[in-house]
Amino acid sequence: MANTTEIKIGQGLGDIKFGISREKLKAMLGEPDEKESFSLAEDNSGDTTESWHYDEHEFSASFDEEFDWRLVRIAISSPECELNGEKIIGLNKEQLLKKLDKLDFCDLDFEDLSSHDSTNQELVTADEYGMTFWLDNGIVSEIQWEPLFVDEETIRWPI
């Protein structure tokens, strides 16, 4: 069984490395519980992204057509996941910011996505590390991250 709890900045999740193929992830973890395809372009004319959800591990892996269907994004909501030995899911905003400061995360961006008809939702983004922390009602509910970039168009693949 692959390690699916250790968040590795710019690298992946445990044994799962950014840049692997869908076939390699399937060989590691089996068939996902759910697959969904979408385009990030408003008119659906852009490249397609395919997201695989693994309920048992509480994470999703996204593969982009633009990058030859390689793994380019991971999102995790498991309270067991760790970032540099620290559990992050379930922390409140103040606790999160203290942990990120301890890990030398600088230049954080904050975005309030709350609306009257939905939960209180906020994003804390660390662009330098390609990471976004989702807070629902002030509690970290999900972490998303990507490989690091050499420049705006070139990914530094870990494999």
PEURFEN-V853445 format. One record per residue. RES is the residue in one letter. SS is DSSP state (hx for helix, st for strand, lp for the rest). PSI is psi in radians with two decimals (999 if undefined). Layout:
RES/SS/PSI
RES/SS/PSI
This chain:
M/lp/2.33
A/lp/2.55
N/lp/2.14
T/lp/0.52
T/lp/-0.27
E/st/1.90
I/st/2.16
K/st/1.94
I/lp/2.20
G/st/-0.14
Q/lp/-0.79
G/st/-2.53
L/st/1.87
G/lp/-2.10
D/lp/-0.12
I/st/1.99
K/st/2.48
F/lp/2.49
G/lp/-0.19
I/lp/2.82
S/st/2.90
R/hx/-0.69
E/hx/-0.70
K/hx/-0.73
L/hx/-0.71
K/hx/-0.68
A/hx/-0.56
M/hx/-0.74
L/hx/-0.12
G/lp/-3.03
E/lp/2.43
P/lp/2.78
D/lp/-0.48
E/st/2.54
K/st/2.44
E/st/2.51
S/st/2.48
F/st/2.86
S/st/2.42
L/lp/-0.23
A/lp/2.45
E/lp/-0.60
D/lp/0.21
N/lp/0.39
S/lp/-0.18
G/lp/-3.07
D/lp/2.65
T/st/2.55
T/st/2.40
E/st/2.18
S/st/2.23
W/st/2.27
H/st/2.24
Y/st/1.73
D/lp/-0.75
E/lp/-0.64
H/lp/-0.10
E/lp/0.81
F/st/2.84
S/st/2.54
A/st/2.24
S/st/2.34
F/st/2.32
D/st/2.34
E/hx/-0.68
E/hx/-0.51
F/hx/0.68
D/lp/0.67
W/lp/0.59
R/st/2.72
L/st/2.10
V/st/-0.11
R/st/2.45
I/st/2.47
A/st/2.30
I/st/2.51
S/lp/0.10
S/lp/2.22
P/lp/-0.20
E/lp/-0.25
C/lp/2.64
E/st/2.51
L/st/1.94
N/lp/0.76
G/lp/0.08
E/st/2.27
K/st/2.34
I/lp/-0.68
I/lp/2.27
G/lp/-0.17
L/lp/2.66
N/st/3.03
K/hx/-0.77
E/hx/-0.77
Q/hx/-0.72
L/hx/-0.87
L/hx/-0.62
K/hx/-0.75
K/hx/-0.78
L/hx/-0.66
D/hx/-0.74
K/hx/-0.57
L/lp/0.15
D/lp/0.58
F/lp/2.14
C/lp/3.02
D/lp/0.95
L/lp/2.50
D/st/2.51
F/st/2.35
E/st/2.17
D/st/2.04
L/lp/0.25
S/lp/2.61
S/lp/2.91
H/lp/-0.54
D/lp/0.23
S/lp/-3.09
T/lp/2.88
N/lp/1.91
Q/st/2.38
E/st/2.58
L/st/2.41
V/st/2.05
T/st/2.37
A/st/1.51
D/hx/-0.65
E/hx/-0.55
Y/hx/0.06
G/lp/0.59
M/st/2.51
T/st/2.32
F/st/2.14
W/st/2.24
L/st/2.21
D/st/2.14
N/lp/0.70
G/lp/0.08
I/st/2.35
V/st/2.11
S/st/-0.37
E/st/2.60
I/st/2.31
Q/st/2.48
W/st/2.84
E/lp/2.96
P/st/2.83
L/lp/2.74
F/st/2.48
V/lp/-0.77
D/lp/-2.98
E/lp/-0.36
E/lp/-0.19
T/lp/2.04
I/st/2.44
R/lp/1.56
W/lp/2.36
P/lp/-0.16
I/lp/999
